[in-house]
């Protein structure tokens, strides 16, 4: 097997990140867990948001985790795909809207 940077099995080792800084890791994991508890948003909605963000930031570990979580929390592949398209549209729009900055800068340069 070829060695790659991304190894799906590493996701289960996430907790190891706290071995050298246990107090900080505990604070992070406590907060992280609280974020995903049912609140104004359902756990299903939060899973779909996390899945979309995972694609926007291109984190393969997050994509794996929140694909599983979305399915576990009752989302179906159609909803998950739509969430990914929302993320892609926002990411694409964010790139395009910066074209205004380019136009402003070119105008300042007299072009």
OpenMM code with the backbone's topology and positions (N, CA, C; nanometers):
from openmm import Vec3, app, unit

residues = "UNK UNK UNK UNK UNK UNK UNK UNK UNK UNK UNK UNK UNK UNK UNK UNK UNK UNK UNK UNK UNK UNK UNK UNK UNK UNK UNK UNK UNK UNK UNK UNK UNK UNK UNK UNK UNK UNK UNK UNK UNK UNK UNK UNK UNK UNK UNK UNK UNK UNK UNK UNK UNK UNK UNK UNK UNK UNK UNK UNK UNK UNK UNK UNK UNK UNK UNK UNK UNK UNK UNK UNK UNK UNK UNK UNK UNK UNK UNK UNK UNK UNK UNK UNK UNK UNK UNK UNK UNK UNK UNK UNK UNK UNK UNK UNK UNK UNK UNK UNK UNK UNK UNK UNK UNK UNK UNK UNK UNK UNK UNK".split()
positions = [
    Vec3(0.0838, -0.1174, 0.0000),
    Vec3(0.0000, 0.0000, 0.0000),
    Vec3(0.0888, 0.1245, 0.0000),
    Vec3(0.0539, 0.2209, -0.0828),
    Vec3(0.1278, 0.3465, -0.0868),
    Vec3(0.0951, 0.4297, 0.0369),
    Vec3(0.1953, 0.4916, 0.0910),
    Vec3(0.1774, 0.5789, 0.2063),
    Vec3(0.1205, 0.7121, 0.1589),
    Vec3(0.0175, 0.7590, 0.2265),
    Vec3(-0.0405, 0.8890, 0.1950),
    Vec3(-0.0485, 0.9721, 0.3216),
    Vec3(-0.0646, 1.1011, 0.3043),
    Vec3(-0.0770, 1.1910, 0.4186),
    Vec3(-0.2045, 1.1622, 0.4968),
    Vec3(-0.3135, 1.1401, 0.4245),
    Vec3(-0.4425, 1.1136, 0.4868),
    Vec3(-0.4611, 0.9645, 0.5069),
    Vec3(-0.4781, 0.9246, 0.6311),
    Vec3(-0.5067, 0.7851, 0.6633),
    Vec3(-0.6363, 0.7822, 0.7442),
    Vec3(-0.7439, 0.7279, 0.6893),
    Vec3(-0.8713, 0.7262, 0.7604),
    Vec3(-0.8610, 0.6729, 0.9030),
    Vec3(-0.7723, 0.5798, 0.9267),
    Vec3(-0.7585, 0.5227, 1.0611),
    Vec3(-0.7089, 0.6252, 1.1631),
    Vec3(-0.6479, 0.7334, 1.1167),
    Vec3(-0.5996, 0.8364, 1.2094),
    Vec3(-0.7128, 0.9114, 1.2778),
    Vec3(-0.8318, 0.9127, 1.2182),
    Vec3(-0.9439, 0.9838, 1.2784),
    Vec3(-0.9722, 0.9326, 1.4193),
    Vec3(-0.9619, 0.8032, 1.4387),
    Vec3(-0.9879, 0.7452, 1.5707),
    Vec3(-0.8797, 0.7802, 1.6722),
    Vec3(-0.7711, 0.8393, 1.6264),
    Vec3(-0.6603, 0.8778, 1.7142),
    Vec3(-0.6655, 1.0252, 1.7541),
    Vec3(-0.7737, 1.0932, 1.7164),
    Vec3(-0.7851, 1.2369, 1.7409),
    Vec3(-0.7565, 1.2735, 1.8864),
    Vec3(-0.8026, 1.1925, 1.9800),
    Vec3(-0.7812, 1.2198, 2.1216),
    Vec3(-0.6360, 1.2271, 2.1635),
    Vec3(-0.5482, 1.1645, 2.0859),
    Vec3(-0.4052, 1.1669, 2.1183),
    Vec3(-0.3470, 1.3077, 2.1146),
    Vec3(-0.4163, 1.3991, 2.0472),
    Vec3(-0.3645, 1.5344, 2.0347),
    Vec3(-0.3499, 1.5995, 2.1725),
    Vec3(-0.4179, 1.5452, 2.2717),
    Vec3(-0.4115, 1.6018, 2.4058),
    Vec3(-0.3054, 1.5434, 2.4962),
    Vec3(-0.2275, 1.4512, 2.4475),
    Vec3(-0.1302, 1.3860, 2.5350),
    Vec3(-0.0279, 1.4817, 2.5943),
    Vec3(0.0157, 1.5785, 2.5179),
    Vec3(0.1159, 1.6730, 2.5677),
    Vec3(0.0532, 1.7983, 2.6289),
    Vec3(-0.0762, 1.8177, 2.6084),
    Vec3(-0.1453, 1.9355, 2.6624),
    Vec3(-0.2857, 1.8932, 2.7068),
    Vec3(-0.2947, 1.8103, 2.8089),
    Vec3(-0.4245, 1.7547, 2.8476),
    Vec3(-0.5275, 1.8590, 2.8917),
    Vec3(-0.4839, 1.9636, 2.9591),
    Vec3(-0.5800, 2.0652, 3.0041),
    Vec3(-0.6426, 2.1380, 2.8854),
    Vec3(-0.5608, 2.1721, 2.7871),
    Vec3(-0.6137, 2.2388, 2.6679),
    Vec3(-0.7033, 2.1450, 2.5875),
    Vec3(-0.6626, 2.0207, 2.5751),
    Vec3(-0.7421, 1.9243, 2.5010),
    Vec3(-0.8779, 1.9041, 2.5676),
    Vec3(-0.8806, 1.8946, 2.7001),
    Vec3(-1.0068, 1.8775, 2.7715),
    Vec3(-1.0989, 1.9954, 2.7443),
    Vec3(-1.0462, 2.1163, 2.7499),
    Vec3(-1.1273, 2.2353, 2.7220),
    Vec3(-1.1837, 2.2299, 2.5806),
    Vec3(-1.0984, 2.1951, 2.4845),
    Vec3(-1.1450, 2.1864, 2.3467),
    Vec3(-1.2526, 2.0804, 2.3326),
    Vec3(-1.2279, 1.9587, 2.3801),
    Vec3(-1.3227, 1.8490, 2.3605),
    Vec3(-1.4530, 1.8722, 2.4368),
    Vec3(-1.4476, 1.9354, 2.5535),
    Vec3(-1.5707, 1.9700, 2.6254),
    Vec3(-1.6530, 2.0697, 2.5436),
    Vec3(-1.5861, 2.1730, 2.4934),
    Vec3(-1.6544, 2.2743, 2.4118),
    Vec3(-1.7089, 2.2111, 2.2841),
    Vec3(-1.6270, 2.1321, 2.2178),
    Vec3(-1.6654, 2.0667, 2.0929),
    Vec3(-1.7903, 1.9820, 2.1141),
    Vec3(-1.7903, 1.9051, 2.2205),
    Vec3(-1.9067, 1.8217, 2.2508),
    Vec3(-2.0313, 1.9045, 2.2768),
    Vec3(-2.0161, 2.0145, 2.3498),
    Vec3(-2.1303, 2.1008, 2.3800),
    Vec3(-2.1874, 2.1642, 2.2534),
    Vec3(-2.1010, 2.2002, 2.1603),
    Vec3(-2.1463, 2.2611, 2.0351),
    Vec3(-2.2432, 2.1694, 1.9613),
    Vec3(-2.2190, 2.0400, 1.9652),
    Vec3(-2.2987, 1.9459, 1.8876),
    Vec3(-2.4177, 1.8881, 1.9633),
    Vec3(-2.4420, 1.9350, 2.0858),
    Vec3(-2.5616, 1.8920, 2.1578),
    Vec3(-2.6843, 1.9569, 2.0963),
    Vec3(-2.7960, 1.8911, 2.1109),
    Vec3(-2.9242, 1.9451, 2.0635),
    Vec3(-2.9472, 2.0812, 2.1288),
    Vec3(-2.9881, 2.1761, 2.0504),
    Vec3(-3.0168, 2.3107, 2.1006),
    Vec3(-3.1189, 2.3751, 2.0100),
    Vec3(-3.0948, 2.4989, 1.9711),
    Vec3(-3.1833, 2.5654, 1.8761),
    Vec3(-3.1813, 2.4915, 1.7422),
    Vec3(-3.0697, 2.4252, 1.7135),
    Vec3(-3.0573, 2.3400, 1.5952),
    Vec3(-3.0588, 2.1948, 1.6401),
    Vec3(-3.1155, 2.1095, 1.5576),
    Vec3(-3.1149, 1.9666, 1.5880),
    Vec3(-2.9759, 1.9094, 1.5620),
    Vec3(-2.9513, 1.7924, 1.6162),
    Vec3(-2.8224, 1.7275, 1.5891),
    Vec3(-2.8087, 1.6962, 1.4406),
    Vec3(-2.9207, 1.6662, 1.3728),
    Vec3(-2.9179, 1.6412, 1.2287),
    Vec3(-2.8754, 1.7665, 1.1543),
    Vec3(-2.9341, 1.8801, 1.1902),
    Vec3(-2.8978, 2.0056, 1.1244),
    Vec3(-2.7510, 2.0400, 1.1490),
    Vec3(-2.7054, 2.0210, 1.2719),
    Vec3(-2.5657, 2.0499, 1.3041),
    Vec3(-2.4712, 1.9575, 1.2269),
    Vec3(-2.5098, 1.8322, 1.2118),
    Vec3(-2.4278, 1.7382, 1.1345),
    Vec3(-2.4181, 1.7807, 0.9885),
    Vec3(-2.5296, 1.8263, 0.9316),
    Vec3(-2.5287, 1.8715, 0.7926),
    Vec3(-2.4443, 1.9975, 0.7756),
    Vec3(-2.4541, 2.0892, 0.8719),
    Vec3(-2.3699, 2.2096, 0.8667),
    Vec3(-2.2229, 2.1693, 0.8727),
    Vec3(-2.1909, 2.0803, 0.9664),
    Vec3(-2.0519, 2.0349, 0.9803),
    Vec3(-2.0034, 1.9658, 0.8532),
    Vec3(-2.0908, 1.8878, 0.7904),
    Vec3(-2.0536, 1.8209, 0.6658),
    Vec3(-2.0237, 1.9234, 0.5571),
    Vec3(-2.1085, 2.0254, 0.5457),
    Vec3(-2.0869, 2.1294, 0.4449),
    Vec3(-1.9569, 2.2047, 0.4717),
    Vec3(-1.9347, 2.2430, 0.5966),
    Vec3(-1.8116, 2.3148, 0.6318),
    Vec3(-1.6896, 2.2264, 0.6067),
    Vec3(-1.7025, 2.0991, 0.6355),
    Vec3(-1.5926, 2.0043, 0.6116),
    Vec3(-1.5478, 2.0059, 0.4666),
    Vec3(-1.6438, 2.0167, 0.3774),
    Vec3(-1.6104, 2.0244, 0.2352),
    Vec3(-1.5490, 2.1590, 0.2008),
    Vec3(-1.6012, 2.2659, 0.2596),
    Vec3(-1.5487, 2.3994, 0.2303),
    Vec3(-1.4036, 2.4126, 0.2756),
    Vec3(-1.3705, 2.3537, 0.3915),
    Vec3(-1.2319, 2.3625, 0.4398),
    Vec3(-1.1479, 2.2449, 0.3923),
    Vec3(-1.2112, 2.1515, 0.3232),
    Vec3(-1.1459, 2.0355, 0.2620),
    Vec3(-1.0692, 1.9492, 0.3619),
    Vec3(-1.1385, 1.9137, 0.4706),
    Vec3(-1.0797, 1.8263, 0.5725),
    Vec3(-1.1314, 1.6844, 0.5527),
    Vec3(-1.0492, 1.5929, 0.5013),
    Vec3(-1.0977, 1.4572, 0.4764),
    Vec3(-1.1422, 1.3851, 0.6033),
    Vec3(-1.0781, 1.4133, 0.7159),
    Vec3(-1.1195, 1.3503, 0.8413),
    Vec3(-1.2593, 1.3974, 0.8802),
    Vec3(-1.2831, 1.5274, 0.8663),
    Vec3(-1.4143, 1.5839, 0.8980),
    Vec3(-1.5204, 1.5325, 0.8021),
    Vec3(-1.4856, 1.5205, 0.6749),
    Vec3(-1.5814, 1.4688, 0.5769),
    Vec3(-1.6231, 1.3273, 0.6161),
    Vec3(-1.5278, 1.2434, 0.6515),
    Vec3(-1.5607, 1.1074, 0.6951),
    Vec3(-1.6481, 1.1108, 0.8202),
    Vec3(-1.6062, 1.1888, 0.9195),
    Vec3(-1.6784, 1.1922, 1.0474),
    Vec3(-1.8200, 1.2446, 1.0298),
    Vec3(-1.8372, 1.3520, 0.9529),
    Vec3(-1.9697, 1.4128, 0.9432),
    Vec3(-2.0569, 1.3511, 0.8352),
    Vec3(-1.9997, 1.2696, 0.7472),
    Vec3(-2.0824, 1.1844, 0.6633),
    Vec3(-2.1481, 1.0796, 0.7525),
    Vec3(-2.0679, 1.0176, 0.8372),
    Vec3(-2.1214, 0.9173, 0.9303),
    Vec3(-2.2232, 0.9792, 1.0255),
    Vec3(-2.1895, 1.0942, 1.0834),
    Vec3(-2.2799, 1.1598, 1.1783),
    Vec3(-2.4100, 1.2021, 1.1125),
    Vec3(-2.4024, 1.2550, 0.9912),
    Vec3(-2.5237, 1.2969, 0.9211),
    Vec3(-2.6164, 1.1779, 0.8984),
    Vec3(-2.5598, 1.0668, 0.8528),
    Vec3(-2.6405, 0.9464, 0.8322),
    Vec3(-2.6987, 0.8973, 0.9646),
    Vec3(-2.6160, 0.8954, 1.0687),
    Vec3(-2.6596, 0.8492, 1.2001),
    Vec3(-2.7730, 0.9360, 1.2547),
    Vec3(-2.7682, 1.0651, 1.2235),
    Vec3(-2.8681, 1.1592, 1.2757),
    Vec3(-2.9884, 1.1764, 1.1835),
    Vec3(-3.0017, 1.0889, 1.0834),
    Vec3(-3.1226, 1.0848, 1.0042),
    Vec3(-3.1199, 1.1574, 0.8709),
    Vec3(-3.0059, 1.2124, 0.8318),
    Vec3(-2.9969, 1.2763, 0.7005),
    Vec3(-2.9832, 1.1681, 0.5937),
    Vec3(-3.0276, 1.2004, 0.4744),
    Vec3(-3.0119, 1.1057, 0.3645),
    Vec3(-2.9119, 1.1621, 0.2636),
    Vec3(-2.8634, 1.0790, 0.1705),
    Vec3(-2.7627, 1.1262, 0.0748),
    Vec3(-2.8067, 1.2480, -0.0069),
    Vec3(-2.9350, 1.2591, -0.0367),
    Vec3(-2.9826, 1.3760, -0.1112),
    Vec3(-2.9642, 1.5044, -0.0295),
    Vec3(-2.9991, 1.5002, 0.0983),
    Vec3(-2.9806, 1.6168, 0.1852),
    Vec3(-2.8323, 1.6491, 0.2023),
    Vec3(-2.7522, 1.5446, 0.2174),
    Vec3(-2.6085, 1.5646, 0.2354),
    Vec3(-2.5474, 1.6273, 0.1105),
    Vec3(-2.5876, 1.5791, -0.0053),
    Vec3(-2.5356, 1.6340, -0.1307),
    Vec3(-2.5772, 1.7793, -0.1470),
    Vec3(-2.7012, 1.8102, -0.1104),
    Vec3(-2.7477, 1.9485, -0.1186),
    Vec3(-2.6663, 2.0383, -0.0252),
    Vec3(-2.6358, 1.9902, 0.0947),
    Vec3(-2.5539, 2.0670, 0.1886),
    Vec3(-2.4152, 2.0951, 0.1298),
    Vec3(-2.3577, 1.9956, 0.0619),
    Vec3(-2.2267, 2.0133, -0.0012),
    Vec3(-2.2359, 2.1176, -0.1129),
    Vec3(-2.3440, 2.1153, -0.1882),
    Vec3(-2.3625, 2.2156, -0.2941),
    Vec3(-2.3768, 2.3558, -0.2357),
    Vec3(-2.4431, 2.3688, -0.1220),
    Vec3(-2.4533, 2.4995, -0.0560),
    Vec3(-2.3135, 2.5491, -0.0203),
    Vec3(-2.2319, 2.4616, 0.0378),
    Vec3(-2.0952, 2.5008, 0.0735),
    Vec3(-2.0160, 2.5417, -0.0499),
    Vec3(-2.0309, 2.4657, -0.1574),
    Vec3(-1.9581, 2.4967, -0.2810),
    Vec3(-2.0027, 2.6311, -0.3381),
    Vec3(-2.1329, 2.6597, -0.3316),
    Vec3(-2.1836, 2.7872, -0.3832),
    Vec3(-2.1298, 2.9048, -0.3019),
    Vec3(-2.1271, 2.8895, -0.1701),
    Vec3(-2.0743, 2.9968, -0.0851),
    Vec3(-1.9253, 3.0150, -0.1098),
    Vec3(-1.8531, 2.9034, -0.1199),
    Vec3(-1.7088, 2.9133, -0.1451),
    Vec3(-1.6819, 2.9771, -0.2812),
    Vec3(-1.7564, 2.9366, -0.3831),
    Vec3(-1.7397, 2.9954, -0.5158),
    Vec3(-1.7777, 3.1421, -0.5170),
    Vec3(-1.8883, 3.1754, -0.4517),
    Vec3(-1.9306, 3.3150, -0.4444),
    Vec3(-1.8303, 3.4021, -0.3710),
    Vec3(-1.7724, 3.3474, -0.2651),
    Vec3(-1.6719, 3.4228, -0.1899),
    Vec3(-1.5500, 3.4522, -0.2764),
    Vec3(-1.5138, 3.3578, -0.3611),
    Vec3(-1.4025, 3.3825, -0.4533),
    Vec3(-1.4391, 3.4894, -0.5553),
    Vec3(-1.5579, 3.4785, -0.6101),
    Vec3(-1.5991, 3.5738, -0.7131),
    Vec3(-1.6179, 3.7150, -0.6595),
    Vec3(-1.6750, 3.7286, -0.5404),
    Vec3(-1.7000, 3.8631, -0.4875),
    Vec3(-1.5693, 3.9380, -0.4619),
    Vec3(-1.4600, 3.8646, -0.4413),
    Vec3(-1.3304, 3.9302, -0.4269),
    Vec3(-1.2843, 3.9922, -0.5586),
    Vec3(-1.3533, 3.9581, -0.6671),
    Vec3(-1.3264, 4.0244, -0.7945),
    Vec3(-1.3528, 4.1735, -0.7861),
    Vec3(-1.4435, 4.2149, -0.6971),
    Vec3(-1.4686, 4.3575, -0.6758),
    Vec3(-1.3435, 4.4243, -0.6189),
    Vec3(-1.2764, 4.3565, -0.5281),
    Vec3(-1.1510, 4.4093, -0.4728),
    Vec3(-1.0483, 4.4257, -0.5839),
    Vec3(-1.0395, 4.3269, -0.6732),
    Vec3(-0.9478, 4.3355, -0.7864),
    Vec3(-0.9823, 4.4554, -0.8735),
    Vec3(-1.1114, 4.4739, -0.8992),
    Vec3(-1.1549, 4.5858, -0.9831),
    Vec3(-1.1236, 4.7197, -0.9159),
    Vec3(-1.1468, 4.7279, -0.7846),
    Vec3(-1.1152, 4.8512, -0.7104),
    Vec3(-0.9667, 4.8821, -0.7175),
    Vec3(-0.8830, 4.7796, -0.6989),
    Vec3(-0.7383, 4.8000, -0.7021),
    Vec3(-0.6932, 4.8419, -0.8411),
    Vec3(-0.7461, 4.7757, -0.9428),
    Vec3(-0.7103, 4.8139, -1.0815),
    Vec3(-0.7527, 4.9572, -1.1099),
    Vec3(-0.8691, 4.9979, -1.0581),
    Vec3(-0.9147, 5.1369, -1.0788),
    Vec3(-0.8218, 5.2352, -1.0102),
    Vec3(-0.7757, 5.2011, -0.8884),
    Vec3(-0.6812, 5.2886, -0.8159),
    Vec3(-0.5509, 5.3046, -0.8937),
    Vec3(-0.5123, 5.1991, -0.9646),
    Vec3(-0.3905, 5.2038, -1.0437),
    Vec3(-0.4108, 5.2738, -1.1769),
    Vec3(-0.5348, 5.3126, -1.2048),
    Vec3(-0.5656, 5.3836, -1.3279),
    Vec3(-0.5748, 5.2938, -1.4489),
    Vec3(-0.6099, 5.1687, -1.4284),
    Vec3(-0.6154, 5.0743, -1.5394),
    Vec3(-0.7560, 5.0610, -1.5900),
] * unit.nanometer
topology = app.Topology()
chain = topology.addChain("A")
for resn in residues:
    res = topology.addResidue(resn, chain)
    for name in ("N", "CA", "C"):
        topology.addAtom(name, app.Element.getBySymbol(name[0]), res)
